[in-house]
């Protein structure tokens, strides 16, 4: 077990660095310390990991939007009247797809 003390400013920098990498504080501290001990480059953001995180987030959004859109369409089919939320859900779906397109383009650039 290794313990160390940071000032508030150092801890804020440390937290931001761990968040950029998507690592827990302990995991980041271990990776950074081992990189220093081995005299190798410290952990850096992995564009593909960042893209995966974005894709997972976007996938969850699309699922939730899809459920809401299906419910609005079901009301439209059952009553013949627009429930008032059909267009906002369709617009949200379009935004989510555009976001996914942007992420796909970033992944394409990262793996070239």
HUSUL-V274870 format. One record per residue. N is the residue number from 1. RES is the residue in three letters. SS is DSSP state (h for helix, s for strand, l for the rest). OMEGA is omega in degrees with one decimal (NA if undefined). BURIAL is # if it has 24 or more other C-alpha atoms within 12 Angstrom, else .. Layout:
[[N;RES;SS;OMEGA;BURIAL] [N;RES;SS;OMEGA;BURIAL]]
This chain:
[[1;UNK;l;179.1;.] [2;UNK;l;177.1;.] [3;UNK;l;175.3;.] [4;UNK;l;-176.6;.] [5;UNK;l;178.8;.] [6;UNK;l;171.8;.] [7;UNK;l;179.0;.] [8;UNK;h;179.8;.] [9;UNK;h;178.3;.] [10;UNK;h;179.6;.] [11;UNK;h;177.6;.] [12;UNK;h;176.7;.] [13;UNK;h;-180.0;.] [14;UNK;h;179.5;#] [15;UNK;h;-179.3;.] [16;UNK;h;179.8;.] [17;UNK;h;178.5;#] [18;UNK;h;179.9;#] [19;UNK;h;178.9;.] [20;UNK;h;-178.6;.] [21;UNK;h;-178.5;#] [22;UNK;l;-178.1;#] [23;UNK;l;171.0;#] [24;UNK;l;-176.9;.] [25;UNK;h;-179.8;.] [26;UNK;h;179.3;.] [27;UNK;h;178.6;.] [28;UNK;h;179.9;#] [29;UNK;h;-179.9;#] [30;UNK;h;-178.8;.] [31;UNK;h;-179.4;#] [32;UNK;h;-179.8;#] [33;UNK;h;179.4;.] [34;UNK;h;177.4;.] [35;UNK;h;178.3;.] [36;UNK;h;-178.8;.] [37;UNK;h;-178.5;.] [38;UNK;h;-179.7;.] [39;UNK;l;176.0;.] [40;UNK;l;180.0;.] [41;UNK;l;177.9;.] [42;UNK;l;179.1;.] [43;UNK;l;178.5;#] [44;UNK;l;179.4;.] [45;UNK;l;177.0;.] [46;UNK;l;-177.1;.] [47;UNK;h;179.9;.] [48;UNK;h;176.5;.] [49;UNK;h;178.1;.] [50;UNK;h;178.7;.] [51;UNK;h;178.4;#] [52;UNK;h;178.3;.] [53;UNK;h;178.2;.] [54;UNK;h;179.3;#] [55;UNK;h;178.9;#] [56;UNK;h;178.6;.] [57;UNK;h;-179.4;.] [58;UNK;h;178.9;#] [59;UNK;h;177.3;.] [60;UNK;h;177.9;.] [61;UNK;h;-178.9;.] [62;UNK;h;177.9;#] [63;UNK;h;-179.3;.] [64;UNK;h;178.6;.] [65;UNK;h;179.6;#] [66;UNK;h;178.0;#] [67;UNK;h;-179.9;.] [68;UNK;h;179.3;#] [69;UNK;h;178.2;#] [70;UNK;h;179.0;.] [71;UNK;h;178.9;.] [72;UNK;h;178.5;#] [73;UNK;h;177.9;.] [74;UNK;h;177.4;.] [75;UNK;h;178.4;.] [76;UNK;h;-179.8;.] [77;UNK;h;-177.3;.] [78;UNK;h;-173.2;.] [79;UNK;h;-175.5;.] [80;UNK;l;-178.8;.] [81;UNK;l;176.4;.] [82;UNK;l;-178.7;.] [83;UNK;l;177.9;.] [84;UNK;l;-179.5;.] [85;UNK;l;-177.9;.] [86;UNK;h;-179.2;#] [87;UNK;h;176.8;.] [88;UNK;h;178.8;.] [89;UNK;h;177.4;#] [90;UNK;h;178.0;.] [91;UNK;h;177.7;.] [92;UNK;h;177.8;.] [93;UNK;h;178.5;#] [94;UNK;h;178.1;.] [95;UNK;h;179.9;.] [96;UNK;h;178.4;#] [97;UNK;h;177.3;.] [98;UNK;h;177.1;.] [99;UNK;h;177.5;.] [100;UNK;h;176.8;#] [101;UNK;h;178.3;.] [102;UNK;h;178.7;.] [103;UNK;h;178.9;#] [104;UNK;h;178.5;.] [105;UNK;h;178.4;.] [106;UNK;h;177.2;.] [107;UNK;h;179.3;.] [108;UNK;h;179.1;.] [109;UNK;h;-177.6;.] [110;UNK;h;-176.0;.] [111;UNK;h;177.9;.] [112;UNK;l;NA;.]]
